[in-house]
Amino acid sequence: MTSNEINAVIDNLCGKLGTAKEVLLPEMARMYTIGSAFNTAVCVIALAVLLYILKRNLTKIKNDIRDNNLSYDERQDAEIITAISGAFSLGFFVVFWVNAYELVQWISSPTAKAFEYILQLL
């Protein structure tokens, strides 16, 4: 697609939305910046909670093993919960990393990112 065709599509889109092209791109940039910031904040909170659970479980297992207070079944259950918490923590970290990267792109170059988004839609 040539730049003239892209401009025609953007002009047509702006005409249907009833807004000027100069207004559309900053609004898109602001919208996606806020969305990426929100997703990043949610991932940070979820990651913090899961890491707290992971640390608490690991400390509890370590102390109970040291004091010999755990039966085999209790220890196995605690290890499974710790493994699941660790897997979720890793998943949230990956999602956080992707959202943080998107956020940095939208903040550093909102116009270029808006054009990239429009091109992906075409």
Secondary structure per residue as TSV (DSSP state, phi and psi in degrees):
chain	resnum	aa	ss	phi	psi
A	1	M	-	360.0	133.6
A	2	T	-	-84.4	167.9
A	3	S	H	-66.3	-33.0
A	4	N	H	-65.6	-39.0
A	5	E	H	-67.6	-38.9
A	6	I	H	-64.2	-44.1
A	7	N	H	-61.6	-38.3
A	8	A	H	-64.8	-41.5
A	9	V	H	-64.4	-44.5
A	10	I	H	-63.8	-42.5
A	11	D	H	-62.2	-41.9
A	12	N	H	-63.8	-43.3
A	13	L	H	-61.6	-45.1
A	14	C	H	-64.3	-38.1
A	15	G	H	-62.7	-41.3
A	16	K	H	-70.7	-31.8
A	17	L	H	-81.7	-14.2
A	18	G	T	73.4	34.2
A	19	T	-	-135.5	161.7
A	20	A	-	-84.0	153.2
A	21	K	H	-62.4	-32.6
A	22	E	H	-68.6	-21.9
A	23	V	H	-91.4	-31.7
A	24	L	H	-64.6	-49.0
A	25	L	H	-64.8	-45.4
A	26	P	H	-63.5	-34.5
A	27	E	H	-66.5	-42.0
A	28	M	H	-62.1	-43.8
A	29	A	H	-62.3	-43.3
A	30	R	H	-65.5	-41.3
A	31	M	H	-62.6	-46.4
A	32	Y	H	-75.7	-28.3
A	33	T	H	-65.3	-44.6
A	34	I	H	-64.9	-41.8
A	35	G	H	-62.5	-44.3
A	36	S	H	-66.7	-38.2
A	37	A	H	-64.4	-41.6
A	38	F	H	-63.9	-47.1
A	39	N	H	-61.0	-39.5
A	40	T	H	-64.6	-43.6
A	41	A	H	-64.5	-41.3
A	42	V	H	-62.7	-42.6
A	43	C	H	-65.6	-38.7
A	44	V	H	-63.9	-43.4
A	45	I	H	-64.6	-46.9
A	46	A	H	-63.2	-40.6
A	47	L	H	-64.1	-41.3
A	48	A	H	-63.3	-42.9
A	49	V	H	-63.9	-46.2
A	50	L	H	-66.1	-37.8
A	51	L	H	-67.6	-34.5
A	52	Y	H	-63.2	-46.3
A	53	I	H	-61.6	-42.9
A	54	L	H	-61.3	-46.7
A	55	K	H	-64.8	-42.8
A	56	R	H	-62.3	-43.9
A	57	N	H	-65.9	-42.3
A	58	L	H	-64.0	-40.9
A	59	T	H	-65.2	-42.4
A	60	K	H	-63.3	-44.9
A	61	I	H	-61.6	-45.3
A	62	K	H	-61.1	-46.2
A	63	N	H	-66.1	-41.7
A	64	D	H	-68.8	-35.7
A	65	I	H	-67.2	-42.3
A	66	R	H	-61.8	-41.2
A	67	D	H	-87.6	-4.0
A	68	N	T	60.9	41.5
A	69	N	-	-97.7	-6.6
A	70	L	-	-102.0	137.1
A	71	S	-	-81.4	171.3
A	72	Y	H	-62.2	-43.1
A	73	D	H	-65.0	-42.3
A	74	E	H	-64.0	-41.3
A	75	R	H	-65.3	-41.1
A	76	Q	H	-64.9	-42.0
A	77	D	H	-62.1	-43.4
A	78	A	H	-65.2	-37.5
A	79	E	H	-67.7	-37.2
A	80	I	H	-66.3	-44.5
A	81	I	H	-61.7	-40.1
A	82	T	H	-65.6	-41.6
A	83	A	H	-64.8	-41.7
A	84	I	H	-65.5	-43.0
A	85	S	H	-61.1	-41.1
A	86	G	H	-64.3	-40.7
A	87	A	H	-65.2	-44.3
A	88	F	H	-63.5	-38.6
A	89	S	H	-61.1	-43.3
A	90	L	H	-63.1	-42.4
A	91	G	H	-62.1	-45.1
A	92	F	H	-65.4	-33.8
A	93	F	H	-64.5	-41.6
A	94	V	H	-63.9	-45.6
A	95	V	H	-63.0	-41.0
A	96	F	H	-59.2	-45.1
A	97	W	H	-61.6	-43.8
A	98	V	H	-64.6	-45.8
A	99	N	H	-66.5	-38.2
A	100	A	H	-64.4	-39.6
A	101	Y	H	-63.4	-45.0
A	102	E	H	-61.6	-41.7
A	103	L	H	-60.8	-45.2
A	104	V	H	-62.2	-40.3
A	105	Q	H	-64.6	-42.9
A	106	W	H	-68.0	-34.7
A	107	I	H	-74.6	-41.3
A	108	S	H	-73.7	-37.6
A	109	S	-	-146.3	78.3
A	110	P	H	-65.2	-36.5
A	111	T	H	-67.6	-46.1
A	112	A	H	-62.9	-40.1
A	113	K	H	-67.9	-37.2
A	114	A	H	-65.1	-42.4
A	115	F	H	-63.7	-40.5
A	116	E	H	-60.6	-41.8
A	117	Y	H	-64.2	-44.2
A	118	I	H	-63.0	-42.0
A	119	L	H	-63.8	-33.1
A	120	Q	H	-67.5	-28.8
A	121	L	H	-77.0	-22.7
A	122	L	-	-80.4	360.0
